[in-house]
């Protein structure tokens, strides 16, 4: 049997035609209503009302009234009761909802347990769209049309109320009236969906389609029709699956909705887990490549550096270093030369910009934001990769004509030039009695930077090596002799005094 035949076969039965029509109606109405509930953060309200209609169904059965009437009345009473409890007690809305919907649901079960002629509880709880009669279909259609019609008529007002009720009230909209209109529409939507998906599962048809749509678009006016389309798709596919697999129709409709949500969560182009993982991987690779370019920039332009040496400096593996340099070579940013790699002209220009942005951020964070100098390197490393050239130049204007970052490293100019510096030596390389000026310090290790700040070894500070001891060095700083460990001394660059 081909696909077309399988699609047509169920439609030869009247119950399937009516069930399909009801499923489409439920899919559209629940998705439209659910879109407002979702942005209003009223998902739990829908759950509360859906459970609270059970006593109304039971009482209507006892009195010989239509289920619809009893369900609508108790649904509205519960919605109003939630507002009453919230206003007159210290309970928040979520607590009031939880208390009332559990109480109403328990009351419904208690009433049903005392009924001699049992209500078909399974269908009340979980629905049976294939048992929809013409009267049920007409009632669902009328309720659905009323809900959609009111939403269409009050769309702008409801949109402002849902997103910004304070603004809505300030422009004169009847916020409290709109609140009760939405409570009524929510109750109508849930009652109209009872026969199709039941009390327990209706919340999924209210929330799953708009939750799926919101992963696919940022605009509410696109989200609503998209949610309606997803709701219809879930309802129709679920109904066909229930026919061929012989399982509960309401459950299959909800499962298809959940499956569509899962697919959107995984594969959405902007918010999907896969696309986010790919973006993070791509961003990390670009950041790593920039780090290799910055490290190459620290060497003379004509001096090739072996990838293994770069790996050691950046605490990376040799294999990843070779992969990174190959990637940069394909981009035309580095070139192989004499057993190593060096930056091309374009690579040096881009590396200079990255270094300039990083050091400007460090200077800005220390001078303007008051961030301790031992904390700025990691922050600047994150922000440099998100900064445009306009941001970089705005930073340059904000920090003023600074020649170095807080750690003493020179800031390249906008053209990529670095001011020449005199000969520099490690502090540990000074001779006893030799005076010098601190020019720059290690900028990555927070512990070392805190130690340097405590002892006063900061750029621009004059020092003199007093003695070399077994534990390290004894350094005179501002006339006071202070011990410095060899590890710390290897993190300080100085220029000997003339």
Secondary structure by P-SEA (a helix, b strand, c coil): ccaaaaaacccccaaaaaaaaaaaaaaaaaaaaaaaaaaacaaaaaaaaaaaaaaaaaaaaaacccaaaaaaaaaaaaaaaaaaaaacccccaaaaaaaaaaaaaaaaaaaaaacccccccccccccccccccaaaaaaaaaaaaaaaaaaaaaaaaaaaaaccaaaaaaaccaaaaaaaaaaaaaaaaaaaaccccccccaaaaacaaaaaaaaccccaaaaaaaaaaaaaaaaaaaaaaaaaacccaaaaaaaaaaaaaaaaacccccccaaaaaaaaaaaaaaaaaaaaaaaaaaccccccccaaaaaaaacccaaaaaaaaaaaaaaccccccccbbbbcaaaaaaaaaaaaaaaaaaaaaaccccccccccaaaaaaaaaaccaaaaaaaaaaaccccccccccccccccccccccccccccccccccbbbbbcccccccaaaaaaaaaacccccbbbbbccccccbbbbbcccbbbbbcaaaaaabbbbbcc
